Amino acid sequence: MPAKLGLPAIFLACFLLVAAPVWADDAAPAPSIPASEQPASEQPAPGTSIAEALDAPDPSNVAGPANASGLTPTRGPRVQILAPPPPEPSPFDPPIDGGDGRRVVYSKTNQTVWVYDENNTIIKMHRVSGRQDPRDPLPGTYQVWSRSTRTFAINDPTITWNHMIRFAKGNRDGNIGFHDIPYQYGQPVQTVDQLGQALSGGCVRQASEDAIWMWNWAQIGTVVVVTP
């Protein structure tokens, strides 16, 4: 019977004997390595799932104390938002002889005005330009008796101003009051920065916003106290 197989059969049998060990090596499962013997970098941290371990970034690319070369890591600059600072205090204390109740107090020495409400609380303070002179006006207590939204100097109509609040008479019987900085020929006769200096002939010059505020607050009958 074997003699009948012939050369092709013998060649096939020899081929199968040689290839069998190779197929066995390919199909054999890889030997398992105990978890304790696996490299530390391949072992997930305790309590970490396999999915989390696979998604975790490369530790060498993560900034932190573990790989900061002994330096304390920083978080960059921080910005702290603070409440706005309180307004600057007045350079002068209000006059101690400034009266009582709802009133305007005008200090000729300090060229400053303080406004008080009915509770004797200062609700406004601003610098002015009046006259540094014992007269025009004389120190004392007055009341607002007349108001004009726009007027001019009696002895020179080219000088005009707005928001005139009259409360006194001058030495030469001229009207004295609060108003904004006058204009002549389209130009202001002084700058806002010069307020605080005695540059007026008797009236009390104010910045425009202060003149408008005073116009709205000091109605007829408002008390005005003038101190030396």
Residue pairs with C-beta under 8 A, 6 or more apart in sequence:
35 43
44 50
44 52
44 53
45 53
48 56
59 66
59 67
60 67
63 73
64 73
65 72
65 73
90 112
90 114
90 125
91 110
91 112
92 107
92 110
92 112
94 105
94 107
94 114
94 122
94 125
95 105
95 107
95 225
95 227
97 227
98 105
98 114
98 116
98 225
98 227
99 105
99 141
99 223
99 225
100 120
101 116
101 118
101 120
101 223
102 116
102 117
102 118
102 222
102 223
103 115
103 116
103 222
103 223
103 224
103 225
104 113
104 114
104 115
104 116
104 178
104 214
104 218
104 222
104 223
104 224
104 225
105 113
105 114
105 115
105 116
105 224
105 225
105 227
106 112
106 113
106 128
106 130
106 204
106 224
106 225
106 226
106 227
107 113
107 114
107 227
107 228
108 130
108 131
108 132
108 133
108 139
108 198
108 226
108 227
108 228
109 132
109 227
109 228
111 127
111 128
111 129
111 130
111 132
111 195
111 196
111 197
111 198
112 125
112 126
112 127
112 128
112 196
113 124
113 125
113 126
113 127
113 128
113 178
113 204
113 206
113 210
113 214
114 122
114 124
114 125
115 122
115 123
115 124
115 125
115 214
115 217
116 122
116 123
117 123
124 210
124 213
124 217
126 195
126 206
126 207
126 210
127 195
127 196
128 178
128 195
128 196
128 204
128 205
128 206
128 210
129 181
129 190
129 194
129 195
129 196
129 197
129 198
129 199
129 200
129 204
129 205
130 198
130 200
130 202
130 203
130 204
130 205
131 198
131 200
131 201
131 202
132 198
133 198
134 228
135 170
135 171
136 170
136 171
136 174
136 176
136 201
136 202
137 167
137 168
137 169
137 170
137 176
137 202
137 226
138 168
138 226
139 226
139 227
139 228
140 225
140 226
141 223
141 224
141 225
141 226
142 167
142 168
142 223
142 224
142 225
142 226
143 167
143 221
143 222
143 223
143 224
144 165
144 166
144 167
144 177
144 218
144 219
144 220
144 221
144 222
144 224
145 166
145 167
145 220
146 164
146 166
146 175
146 177
146 220
147 164
147 165
147 166
147 215
147 219
147 220
148 164
148 166
149 162
149 163
149 164
149 215
150 160
150 161
150 162
150 164
151 160
151 161
151 164
151 179
152 158
152 159
152 160
152 161
153 159
153 160
153 182
154 174
156 184
158 184
158 185
159 182
159 183
159 184
159 189
160 182
160 183
160 184
161 179
161 180
161 181
161 182
161 183
161 205
162 179
162 180
162 208
162 211
163 178
163 179
163 180
163 211
163 212
163 214
163 215
164 175
164 177
164 178
164 179
165 177
165 178
165 179
165 214
165 215
165 218
166 175
166 176
166 177
167 176
167 177
167 178
167 222
167 224
168 175
168 176
168 177
168 224
168 226
169 175
169 176
170 176
170 201
170 202
171 202
174 201
174 202
175 203
176 202
176 203
176 204
177 203
177 204
178 203
178 204
178 206
178 211
178 214
178 218
179 203
179 204
179 205
179 206
179 211
180 205
180 206
180 207
180 208
180 210
180 211
180 212
181 188
181 189
181 190
181 191
181 192
181 205
181 206
181 207
181 208
182 188
182 189
182 205
183 189
189 199
190 199
190 205
192 207
195 205
195 206
195 207
199 205
206 214
218 224
